[in-house]
Amino acid sequence: MTFVRSLIHQWNKAQLGHSLKLSLRDCDQIRQVFNGATHLETVTNLIAALVYSEGTPEWLCEPKNIQGDMPILGSESILHCLFIASRLMFVKITKGEELTQAERLIFTLARLWVNQSEIELQNHMLGRLIRQICCQVDLIMLSRRVNTKSMV
């Protein structure tokens, strides 16, 4: 039974990653970020893994829109995913660990999504929290660069 649960859990993560990719690929600003070595699919799968790292989120159980068998996530669901991923990556940064390119792109993606969805999310607390996390990450990274330069 544990194997079946594990398999279902992996399937759900893969489906979330694919749904995120389908939902985010329509945004021109987001597509422009992924012209380099790291692909949108890599980042969305990482976000899905982070979202499911704390168990199956209840807010994810009911997809808003269905396209064939794959749910297209609404703005709120995408915002929740980006918030969870940003928060977990923020913890990693504050512990002094380095981020991979895909992990750094989570912050870029979150910032772009919140800014492009500003009309829909104007008074949304998660949008403000994501902005605050991104600003704090920028300050931490700047501080690290200054410290590294002063050591040379």
VMD Tcl script that builds the backbone (N, CA, C; Angstrom):
set m [mol new atoms 456]
animate dup $m
set s [atomselect $m all]
$s set {name element resname resid chain x y z} {
  {N N MET 1 A 0.815 -1.198 0.000}
  {CA C MET 1 A 0.000 0.000 0.000}
  {C C MET 1 A 0.861 1.266 0.000}
  {N N THR 2 A 1.990 1.206 0.671}
  {CA C THR 2 A 2.897 2.348 0.709}
  {C C THR 2 A 3.420 2.662 -0.685}
  {N N PHE 3 A 3.708 1.621 -1.450}
  {CA C PHE 3 A 4.188 1.807 -2.821}
  {C C PHE 3 A 3.147 2.534 -3.662}
  {N N VAL 4 A 1.887 2.138 -3.520}
  {CA C VAL 4 A 0.808 2.751 -4.298}
  {C C VAL 4 A 0.666 4.225 -3.917}
  {N N ARG 5 A 0.713 4.527 -2.615}
  {CA C ARG 5 A 0.626 5.921 -2.169}
  {C C ARG 5 A 1.793 6.744 -2.702}
  {N N SER 6 A 2.967 6.149 -2.669}
  {CA C SER 6 A 4.158 6.833 -3.175}
  {C C SER 6 A 4.032 7.102 -4.672}
  {N N LEU 7 A 3.531 6.131 -5.395}
  {CA C LEU 7 A 3.335 6.284 -6.836}
  {C C LEU 7 A 2.312 7.382 -7.136}
  {N N ILE 8 A 1.229 7.406 -6.392}
  {CA C ILE 8 A 0.203 8.444 -6.565}
  {C C ILE 8 A 0.786 9.818 -6.257}
  {N N HIS 9 A 1.587 9.885 -5.196}
  {CA C HIS 9 A 2.228 11.143 -4.807}
  {C C HIS 9 A 3.138 11.656 -5.929}
  {N N GLN 10 A 3.931 10.759 -6.518}
  {CA C GLN 10 A 4.820 11.145 -7.619}
  {C C GLN 10 A 4.016 11.579 -8.849}
  {N N TRP 11 A 2.924 10.878 -9.110}
  {CA C TRP 11 A 2.072 11.228 -10.243}
  {C C TRP 11 A 1.499 12.632 -10.051}
  {N N ASN 12 A 1.023 12.918 -8.843}
  {CA C ASN 12 A 0.454 14.231 -8.556}
  {C C ASN 12 A 1.491 15.343 -8.713}
  {N N LYS 13 A 2.722 15.080 -8.272}
  {CA C LYS 13 A 3.794 16.069 -8.442}
  {C C LYS 13 A 4.061 16.326 -9.925}
  {N N ALA 14 A 4.124 15.250 -10.701}
  {CA C ALA 14 A 4.373 15.394 -12.140}
  {C C ALA 14 A 3.234 16.152 -12.811}
  {N N GLN 15 A 2.016 15.853 -12.401}
  {CA C GLN 15 A 0.858 16.536 -12.981}
  {C C GLN 15 A 0.865 18.022 -12.610}
  {N N LEU 16 A 1.227 18.337 -11.366}
  {CA C LEU 16 A 1.307 19.740 -10.962}
  {C C LEU 16 A 2.391 20.466 -11.762}
  {N N GLY 17 A 3.545 19.835 -11.912}
  {CA C GLY 17 A 4.621 20.443 -12.697}
  {C C GLY 17 A 4.184 20.731 -14.121}
  {N N HIS 18 A 3.494 19.776 -14.726}
  {CA C HIS 18 A 3.015 19.959 -16.097}
  {C C HIS 18 A 1.943 21.052 -16.161}
  {N N SER 19 A 1.046 21.059 -15.186}
  {CA C SER 19 A -0.004 22.083 -15.157}
  {C C SER 19 A 0.588 23.477 -14.981}
  {N N LEU 20 A 1.606 23.589 -14.130}
  {CA C LEU 20 A 2.284 24.877 -13.961}
  {C C LEU 20 A 2.910 25.327 -15.280}
  {N N LYS 21 A 3.564 24.392 -15.949}
  {CA C LYS 21 A 4.196 24.721 -17.235}
  {C C LYS 21 A 3.155 25.200 -18.243}
  {N N LEU 22 A 2.024 24.483 -18.332}
  {CA C LEU 22 A 0.964 24.883 -19.266}
  {C C LEU 22 A 0.409 26.261 -18.929}
  {N N SER 23 A 0.293 26.546 -17.651}
  {CA C SER 23 A -0.285 27.817 -17.220}
  {C C SER 23 A 0.674 28.987 -17.396}
  {N N LEU 24 A 1.965 28.747 -17.176}
  {CA C LEU 24 A 2.947 29.834 -17.200}
  {C C LEU 24 A 3.520 30.116 -18.577}
  {N N ARG 25 A 3.458 29.154 -19.465}
  {CA C ARG 25 A 4.106 29.333 -20.771}
  {C C ARG 25 A 3.414 30.370 -21.647}
  {N N ASP 26 A 2.194 30.748 -21.307}
  {CA C ASP 26 A 1.468 31.735 -22.108}
  {C C ASP 26 A 1.910 33.171 -21.832}
  {N N CYS 27 A 2.627 33.383 -20.745}
  {CA C CYS 27 A 3.082 34.729 -20.384}
  {C C CYS 27 A 4.385 35.046 -21.119}
  {N N ASP 28 A 4.367 36.101 -21.940}
  {CA C ASP 28 A 5.543 36.467 -22.738}
  {C C ASP 28 A 6.760 36.773 -21.872}
  {N N GLN 29 A 6.565 37.523 -20.794}
  {CA C GLN 29 A 7.689 37.883 -19.925}
  {C C GLN 29 A 8.341 36.647 -19.322}
  {N N ILE 30 A 7.553 35.680 -18.957}
  {CA C ILE 30 A 8.086 34.453 -18.362}
  {C C ILE 30 A 8.819 33.638 -19.419}
  {N N ARG 31 A 8.267 33.558 -20.613}
  {CA C ARG 31 A 8.941 32.815 -21.692}
  {C C ARG 31 A 10.305 33.404 -22.012}
  {N N GLN 32 A 10.437 34.725 -21.945}
  {CA C GLN 32 A 11.705 35.382 -22.250}
  {C C GLN 32 A 12.804 35.013 -21.257}
  {N N VAL 33 A 12.439 34.706 -20.035}
  {CA C VAL 33 A 13.420 34.346 -19.005}
  {C C VAL 33 A 14.061 32.994 -19.306}
  {N N PHE 34 A 13.332 32.135 -19.991}
  {CA C PHE 34 A 13.791 30.763 -20.200}
  {C C PHE 34 A 14.386 30.545 -21.589}
  {N N ASN 35 A 15.271 31.422 -21.997}
  {CA C ASN 35 A 15.992 31.254 -23.260}
  {C C ASN 35 A 17.355 30.620 -23.044}
  {N N GLY 36 A 17.760 30.451 -21.807}
  {CA C GLY 36 A 19.096 29.937 -21.501}
  {C C GLY 36 A 19.110 28.441 -21.271}
  {N N ALA 37 A 19.995 28.018 -20.409}
  {CA C ALA 37 A 20.232 26.595 -20.169}
  {C C ALA 37 A 19.119 25.937 -19.360}
  {N N THR 38 A 18.482 26.691 -18.485}
  {CA C THR 38 A 17.436 26.120 -17.642}
  {C C THR 38 A 16.085 26.324 -18.311}
  {N N HIS 39 A 15.310 25.260 -18.396}
  {CA C HIS 39 A 14.013 25.297 -19.072}
  {C C HIS 39 A 12.882 25.529 -18.074}
  {N N LEU 40 A 11.773 26.033 -18.575}
  {CA C LEU 40 A 10.588 26.258 -17.750}
  {C C LEU 40 A 10.156 24.964 -17.077}
  {N N GLU 41 A 10.231 23.860 -17.800}
  {CA C GLU 41 A 9.824 22.565 -17.245}
  {C C GLU 41 A 10.662 22.189 -16.020}
  {N N THR 42 A 11.942 22.480 -16.050}
  {CA C THR 42 A 12.818 22.190 -14.913}
  {C C THR 42 A 12.364 22.960 -13.683}
  {N N VAL 43 A 12.076 24.241 -13.865}
  {CA C VAL 43 A 11.678 25.087 -12.739}
  {C C VAL 43 A 10.290 24.704 -12.234}
  {N N THR 44 A 9.358 24.414 -13.138}
  {CA C THR 44 A 8.011 24.043 -12.687}
  {C C THR 44 A 8.014 22.699 -11.971}
  {N N ASN 45 A 8.856 21.765 -12.403}
  {CA C ASN 45 A 8.961 20.490 -11.680}
  {C C ASN 45 A 9.579 20.693 -10.301}
  {N N LEU 46 A 10.539 21.596 -10.198}
  {CA C LEU 46 A 11.133 21.918 -8.901}
  {C C LEU 46 A 10.095 22.556 -7.984}
  {N N ILE 47 A 9.307 23.472 -8.520}
  {CA C ILE 47 A 8.239 24.098 -7.732}
  {C C ILE 47 A 7.255 23.040 -7.252}
  {N N ALA 48 A 6.875 22.121 -8.130}
  {CA C ALA 48 A 5.942 21.051 -7.751}
  {C C ALA 48 A 6.522 20.201 -6.628}
  {N N ALA 49 A 7.798 19.869 -6.718}
  {CA C ALA 49 A 8.438 19.074 -5.666}
  {C C ALA 49 A 8.435 19.832 -4.346}
  {N N LEU 50 A 8.676 21.134 -4.389}
  {CA C LEU 50 A 8.666 21.938 -3.166}
  {C C LEU 50 A 7.261 22.038 -2.582}
  {N N VAL 51 A 6.263 22.195 -3.442}
  {CA C VAL 51 A 4.878 22.286 -2.976}
  {C C VAL 51 A 4.472 20.998 -2.264}
  {N N TYR 52 A 4.867 19.866 -2.822}
  {CA C TYR 52 A 4.498 18.584 -2.230}
  {C C TYR 52 A 5.441 18.147 -1.116}
  {N N SER 53 A 6.480 18.922 -0.824}
  {CA C SER 53 A 7.419 18.526 0.229}
  {C C SER 53 A 6.768 18.540 1.606}
  {N N GLU 54 A 5.699 19.286 1.753}
  {CA C GLU 54 A 4.987 19.356 3.027}
  {C C GLU 54 A 3.699 18.537 2.997}
  {N N GLY 55 A 3.566 17.629 2.064}
  {CA C GLY 55 A 2.354 16.832 1.919}
  {C C GLY 55 A 1.485 17.400 0.806}
  {N N THR 56 A 0.350 16.766 0.575}
  {CA C THR 56 A -0.555 17.212 -0.488}
  {C C THR 56 A -1.360 18.413 -0.005}
  {N N PRO 57 A -1.220 19.558 -0.666}
  {CA C PRO 57 A -1.975 20.741 -0.249}
  {C C PRO 57 A -3.461 20.593 -0.570}
  {N N GLU 58 A -4.302 20.965 0.385}
  {CA C GLU 58 A -5.749 20.842 0.198}
  {C C GLU 58 A -6.257 21.763 -0.906}
  {N N TRP 59 A -5.675 22.952 -1.011}
  {CA C TRP 59 A -6.139 23.923 -1.992}
  {C C TRP 59 A -5.886 23.470 -3.420}
  {N N LEU 60 A -5.094 22.410 -3.588}
  {CA C LEU 60 A -4.746 21.939 -4.920}
  {C C LEU 60 A -5.648 20.805 -5.398}
  {N N CYS 61 A -6.501 20.308 -4.532}
  {CA C CYS 61 A -7.302 19.122 -4.859}
  {C C CYS 61 A -8.381 19.380 -5.904}
  {N N GLU 62 A -8.842 20.610 -6.029}
  {CA C GLU 62 A -9.909 20.902 -6.979}
  {C C GLU 62 A -9.430 21.887 -8.040}
  {N N PRO 63 A -9.031 21.390 -9.227}
  {CA C PRO 63 A -8.586 22.303 -10.285}
  {C C PRO 63 A -9.742 23.159 -10.792}
  {N N LYS 64 A -9.434 24.405 -11.092}
  {CA C LYS 64 A -10.460 25.346 -11.553}
  {C C LYS 64 A -10.893 25.077 -12.991}
  {N N ASN 65 A -9.931 24.873 -13.858}
  {CA C ASN 65 A -10.213 24.666 -15.280}
  {C C ASN 65 A -9.606 23.351 -15.721}
  {N N ILE 66 A -10.267 22.673 -16.623}
  {CA C ILE 66 A -9.746 21.406 -17.126}
  {C C ILE 66 A -9.542 21.525 -18.636}
  {N N GLN 67 A -8.372 21.125 -19.088}
  {CA C GLN 67 A -8.093 21.076 -20.528}
  {C C GLN 67 A -7.713 19.634 -20.818}
  {N N GLY 68 A -8.648 18.879 -21.353}
  {CA C GLY 68 A -8.415 17.445 -21.526}
  {C C GLY 68 A -8.321 16.816 -20.145}
  {N N ASP 69 A -7.248 16.072 -19.896}
  {CA C ASP 69 A -7.042 15.475 -18.585}
  {C C ASP 69 A -6.162 16.336 -17.689}
  {N N MET 70 A -5.565 17.378 -18.250}
  {CA C MET 70 A -4.634 18.205 -17.488}
  {C C MET 70 A -5.313 19.479 -17.005}
  {N N PRO 71 A -5.270 19.745 -15.719}
  {CA C PRO 71 A -5.848 20.991 -15.223}
  {C C PRO 71 A -4.943 22.177 -15.536}
  {N N ILE 72 A -5.552 23.250 -15.974}
  {CA C ILE 72 A -4.844 24.518 -16.126}
  {C C ILE 72 A -5.089 25.258 -14.822}
  {N N LEU 73 A -4.029 25.608 -14.145}
  {CA C LEU 73 A -4.169 26.233 -12.841}
  {C C LEU 73 A -4.612 27.684 -12.972}
  {N N GLY 74 A -5.442 28.105 -12.034}
  {CA C GLY 74 A -5.846 29.502 -11.985}
  {C C GLY 74 A -4.759 30.348 -11.338}
  {N N SER 75 A -4.926 31.649 -11.400}
  {CA C SER 75 A -3.934 32.576 -10.847}
  {C C SER 75 A -3.685 32.344 -9.366}
  {N N GLU 76 A -4.742 32.056 -8.625}
  {CA C GLU 76 A -4.595 31.850 -7.181}
  {C C GLU 76 A -3.774 30.603 -6.872}
  {N N SER 77 A -4.021 29.523 -7.593}
  {CA C SER 77 A -3.260 28.285 -7.369}
  {C C SER 77 A -1.792 28.471 -7.727}
  {N N ILE 78 A -1.535 29.169 -8.824}
  {CA C ILE 78 A -0.152 29.449 -9.214}
  {C C ILE 78 A 0.516 30.304 -8.147}
  {N N LEU 79 A -0.212 31.283 -7.637}
  {CA C LEU 79 A 0.322 32.150 -6.590}
  {C C LEU 79 A 0.686 31.347 -5.345}
  {N N HIS 80 A -0.179 30.415 -4.954}
  {CA C HIS 80 A 0.118 29.551 -3.797}
  {C C HIS 80 A 1.391 28.743 -4.038}
  {N N CYS 81 A 1.509 28.165 -5.214}
  {CA C CYS 81 A 2.702 27.366 -5.541}
  {C C CYS 81 A 3.963 28.215 -5.477}
  {N N LEU 82 A 3.912 29.402 -6.061}
  {CA C LEU 82 A 5.076 30.283 -6.066}
  {C C LEU 82 A 5.421 30.763 -4.663}
  {N N PHE 83 A 4.404 30.985 -3.842}
  {CA C PHE 83 A 4.664 31.414 -2.465}
  {C C PHE 83 A 5.374 30.315 -1.678}
  {N N ILE 84 A 4.878 29.097 -1.777}
  {CA C ILE 84 A 5.499 27.981 -1.054}
  {C C ILE 84 A 6.941 27.790 -1.506}
  {N N ALA 85 A 7.155 27.785 -2.810}
  {CA C ALA 85 A 8.511 27.589 -3.339}
  {C C ALA 85 A 9.434 28.737 -2.927}
  {N N SER 86 A 8.947 29.973 -3.004}
  {CA C SER 86 A 9.758 31.134 -2.616}
  {C C SER 86 A 10.112 31.082 -1.138}
  {N N ARG 87 A 9.148 30.731 -0.337}
  {CA C ARG 87 A 9.382 30.658 1.114}
  {C C ARG 87 A 10.443 29.613 1.441}
  {N N LEU 88 A 10.351 28.442 0.825}
  {CA C LEU 88 A 11.327 27.386 1.102}
  {C C LEU 88 A 12.715 27.751 0.582}
  {N N MET 89 A 12.783 28.405 -0.565}
  {CA C MET 89 A 14.086 28.840 -1.085}
  {C C MET 89 A 14.664 29.976 -0.238}
  {N N PHE 90 A 13.799 30.815 0.323}
  {CA C PHE 90 A 14.252 31.878 1.223}
  {C C PHE 90 A 14.911 31.274 2.461}
  {N N VAL 91 A 14.310 30.224 2.988}
  {CA C VAL 91 A 14.899 29.538 4.144}
  {C C VAL 91 A 16.277 28.996 3.782}
  {N N LYS 92 A 16.396 28.431 2.601}
  {CA C LYS 92 A 17.690 27.891 2.161}
  {C C LYS 92 A 18.743 28.997 2.075}
  {N N ILE 93 A 18.359 30.145 1.554}
  {CA C ILE 93 A 19.297 31.270 1.442}
  {C C ILE 93 A 19.715 31.771 2.818}
  {N N THR 94 A 18.757 31.896 3.724}
  {CA C THR 94 A 19.086 32.416 5.050}
  {C C THR 94 A 19.976 31.462 5.835}
  {N N LYS 95 A 19.985 30.202 5.455}
  {CA C LYS 95 A 20.893 29.239 6.087}
  {C C LYS 95 A 22.304 29.344 5.511}
  {N N GLY 96 A 22.481 30.207 4.519}
  {CA C GLY 96 A 23.796 30.420 3.928}
  {C C GLY 96 A 24.126 29.485 2.782}
  {N N GLU 97 A 23.154 28.728 2.316}
  {CA C GLU 97 A 23.388 27.792 1.218}
  {C C GLU 97 A 23.257 28.504 -0.128}
  {N N GLU 98 A 24.009 28.027 -1.103}
  {CA C GLU 98 A 23.936 28.569 -2.460}
  {C C GLU 98 A 22.736 27.966 -3.186}
  {N N LEU 99 A 22.179 28.734 -4.106}
  {CA C LEU 99 A 21.051 28.263 -4.905}
  {C C LEU 99 A 21.523 27.880 -6.299}
  {N N THR 100 A 20.862 26.875 -6.862}
  {CA C THR 100 A 21.118 26.520 -8.254}
  {C C THR 100 A 20.433 27.557 -9.143}
  {N N GLN 101 A 20.712 27.499 -10.426}
  {CA C GLN 101 A 20.078 28.436 -11.351}
  {C C GLN 101 A 18.559 28.249 -11.345}
  {N N ALA 102 A 18.100 27.013 -11.314}
  {CA C ALA 102 A 16.653 26.749 -11.301}
  {C C ALA 102 A 16.013 27.313 -10.033}
  {N N GLU 103 A 16.709 27.189 -8.912}
  {CA C GLU 103 A 16.174 27.718 -7.654}
  {C C GLU 103 A 16.131 29.243 -7.678}
  {N N ARG 104 A 17.129 29.882 -8.251}
  {CA C ARG 104 A 17.123 31.349 -8.368}
  {C C ARG 104 A 16.000 31.812 -9.298}
  {N N LEU 105 A 15.737 31.018 -10.327}
  {CA C LEU 105 A 14.675 31.388 -11.272}
  {C C LEU 105 A 13.286 31.346 -10.636}
  {N N ILE 106 A 13.141 30.622 -9.536}
  {CA C ILE 106 A 11.854 30.614 -8.830}
  {C C ILE 106 A 11.509 32.034 -8.384}
  {N N PHE 107 A 12.496 32.767 -7.862}
  {CA C PHE 107 A 12.245 34.145 -7.427}
  {C C PHE 107 A 11.918 35.051 -8.612}
  {N N THR 108 A 12.617 34.866 -9.705}
  {CA C THR 108 A 12.346 35.656 -10.909}
  {C C THR 108 A 10.931 35.383 -11.408}
  {N N LEU 109 A 10.578 34.111 -11.451}
  {CA C LEU 109 A 9.247 33.703 -11.896}
  {C C LEU 109 A 8.169 34.261 -10.970}
  {N N ALA 110 A 8.398 34.162 -9.669}
  {CA C ALA 110 A 7.429 34.663 -8.686}
  {C C ALA 110 A 7.236 36.168 -8.841}
  {N N ARG 111 A 8.337 36.888 -8.977}
  {CA C ARG 111 A 8.263 38.344 -9.121}
  {C C ARG 111 A 7.501 38.715 -10.404}
  {N N LEU 112 A 7.824 38.051 -11.506}
  {CA C LEU 112 A 7.139 38.337 -12.768}
  {C C LEU 112 A 5.651 38.013 -12.683}
  {N N TRP 113 A 5.314 36.884 -12.069}
  {CA C TRP 113 A 3.910 36.478 -11.983}
  {C C TRP 113 A 3.104 37.457 -11.138}
  {N N VAL 114 A 3.659 37.859 -10.010}
  {CA C VAL 114 A 2.948 38.799 -9.138}
  {C C VAL 114 A 2.774 40.142 -9.843}
  {N N ASN 115 A 3.807 40.611 -10.531}
  {CA C ASN 115 A 3.714 41.900 -11.226}
  {C C ASN 115 A 2.752 41.856 -12.404}
  {N N GLN 116 A 2.746 40.761 -13.172}
  {CA C GLN 116 A 1.853 40.688 -14.333}
  {C C GLN 116 A 0.416 40.399 -13.919}
  {N N SER 117 A 0.223 39.824 -12.744}
  {CA C SER 117 A -1.123 39.516 -12.254}
  {C C SER 117 A -1.595 40.550 -11.246}
  {N N GLU 118 A -0.948 41.703 -11.228}
  {CA C GLU 118 A -1.206 42.713 -10.206}
  {C C GLU 118 A -2.666 43.149 -10.166}
  {N N ILE 119 A -3.311 43.246 -11.314}
  {CA C ILE 119 A -4.704 43.687 -11.347}
  {C C ILE 119 A -5.586 42.680 -10.620}
  {N N GLU 120 A -5.372 41.388 -10.881}
  {CA C GLU 120 A -6.171 40.348 -10.243}
  {C C GLU 120 A -5.834 40.209 -8.760}
  {N N LEU 121 A -4.568 40.427 -8.413}
  {CA C LEU 121 A -4.083 40.149 -7.066}
  {C C LEU 121 A -3.800 41.421 -6.278}
  {N N GLN 122 A -4.468 42.509 -6.639}
  {CA C GLN 122 A -4.121 43.815 -6.103}
  {C C GLN 122 A -4.026 43.832 -4.579}
  {N N ASN 123 A -4.972 43.271 -3.881}
  {CA C ASN 123 A -4.944 43.303 -2.423}
  {C C ASN 123 A -4.658 41.936 -1.831}
  {N N HIS 124 A -4.017 41.106 -2.570}
  {CA C HIS 124 A -3.794 39.743 -2.116}
  {C C HIS 124 A -2.567 39.667 -1.220}
  {N N MET 125 A -2.731 39.092 -0.054}
  {CA C MET 125 A -1.650 38.998 0.927}
  {C C MET 125 A -0.471 38.180 0.401}
  {N N LEU 126 A -0.724 37.098 -0.310}
  {CA C LEU 126 A 0.373 36.271 -0.818}
  {C C LEU 126 A 1.237 37.038 -1.814}
  {N N GLY 127 A 0.620 37.862 -2.628}
  {CA C GLY 127 A 1.380 38.685 -3.568}
  {C C GLY 127 A 2.320 39.627 -2.835}
  {N N ARG 128 A 1.821 40.246 -1.773}
  {CA C ARG 128 A 2.670 41.142 -0.973}
  {C C ARG 128 A 3.784 40.369 -0.282}
  {N N LEU 129 A 3.466 39.189 0.224}
  {CA C LEU 129 A 4.494 38.379 0.885}
  {C C LEU 129 A 5.577 37.941 -0.102}
  {N N ILE 130 A 5.178 37.572 -1.302}
  {CA C ILE 130 A 6.157 37.180 -2.324}
  {C C ILE 130 A 7.067 38.359 -2.653}
  {N N ARG 131 A 6.487 39.542 -2.804}
  {CA C ARG 131 A 7.310 40.732 -3.070}
  {C C ARG 131 A 8.307 40.977 -1.938}
  {N N GLN 132 A 7.826 40.830 -0.708}
  {CA C GLN 132 A 8.691 41.046 0.454}
  {C C GLN 132 A 9.820 40.017 0.490}
  {N N ILE 133 A 9.496 38.757 0.228}
  {CA C ILE 133 A 10.518 37.705 0.201}
  {C C ILE 133 A 11.556 38.011 -0.873}
  {N N CYS 134 A 11.100 38.386 -2.062}
  {CA C CYS 134 A 12.030 38.688 -3.162}
  {C C CYS 134 A 12.935 39.866 -2.818}
  {N N CYS 135 A 12.391 40.894 -2.175}
  {CA C CYS 135 A 13.212 42.044 -1.768}
  {C C CYS 135 A 14.252 41.632 -0.734}
  {N N GLN 136 A 13.856 40.797 0.220}
  {CA C GLN 136 A 14.809 40.340 1.232}
  {C C GLN 136 A 15.893 39.467 0.614}
  {N N VAL 137 A 15.522 38.643 -0.341}
  {CA C VAL 137 A 16.512 37.813 -1.040}
  {C C VAL 137 A 17.506 38.706 -1.781}
  {N N ASP 138 A 16.997 39.750 -2.442}
  {CA C ASP 138 A 17.889 40.685 -3.141}
  {C C ASP 138 A 18.880 41.321 -2.173}
  {N N LEU 139 A 18.397 41.715 -0.993}
  {CA C LEU 139 A 19.284 42.325 0.006}
  {C C LEU 139 A 20.335 41.337 0.507}
  {N N ILE 140 A 19.930 40.105 0.738}
  {CA C ILE 140 A 20.874 39.075 1.200}
  {C C ILE 140 A 21.933 38.823 0.134}
  {N N MET 141 A 21.511 38.698 -1.119}
  {CA C MET 141 A 22.457 38.440 -2.208}
  {C C MET 141 A 23.414 39.624 -2.399}
  {N N LEU 142 A 22.897 40.841 -2.284}
  {CA C LEU 142 A 23.740 42.029 -2.394}
  {C C LEU 142 A 24.761 42.064 -1.259}
  {N N SER 143 A 24.308 41.759 -0.067}
  {CA C SER 143 A 25.203 41.728 1.092}
  {C C SER 143 A 26.310 40.691 0.902}
  {N N ARG 144 A 25.962 39.544 0.373}
  {CA C ARG 144 A 26.965 38.497 0.123}
  {C C ARG 144 A 27.988 38.949 -0.916}
  {N N ARG 145 A 27.498 39.611 -1.966}
  {CA C ARG 145 A 28.421 40.099 -2.996}
  {C C ARG 145 A 29.372 41.153 -2.439}
  {N N VAL 146 A 28.851 42.056 -1.619}
  {CA C VAL 146 A 29.688 43.093 -1.016}
  {C C VAL 146 A 30.731 42.452 -0.109}
  {N N ASN 147 A 30.318 41.478 0.694}
  {CA C ASN 147 A 31.254 40.794 1.589}
  {C C ASN 147 A 32.314 40.032 0.809}
  {N N THR 148 A 31.917 39.412 -0.290}
  {CA C THR 148 A 32.868 38.666 -1.114}
  {C C THR 148 A 33.878 39.614 -1.756}
  {N N LYS 149 A 33.404 40.758 -2.249}
  {CA C LYS 149 A 34.304 41.730 -2.875}
  {C C LYS 149 A 35.268 42.327 -1.863}
  {N N SER 150 A 34.798 42.573 -0.642}
  {CA C SER 150 A 35.667 43.186 0.358}
  {C C SER 150 A 36.710 42.205 0.886}
  {N N MET 151 A 36.489 40.923 0.686}
  {CA C MET 151 A 37.455 39.915 1.136}
  {C C MET 151 A 38.613 39.778 0.153}
  {N N VAL 152 A 38.404 40.209 -1.095}
  {CA C VAL 152 A 39.434 40.058 -2.128}
  {C C VAL 152 A 40.502 41.091 -2.006}
}
mol reanalyze $m
mol bondsrecalc $m
mol representation Tube
mol addrep $m
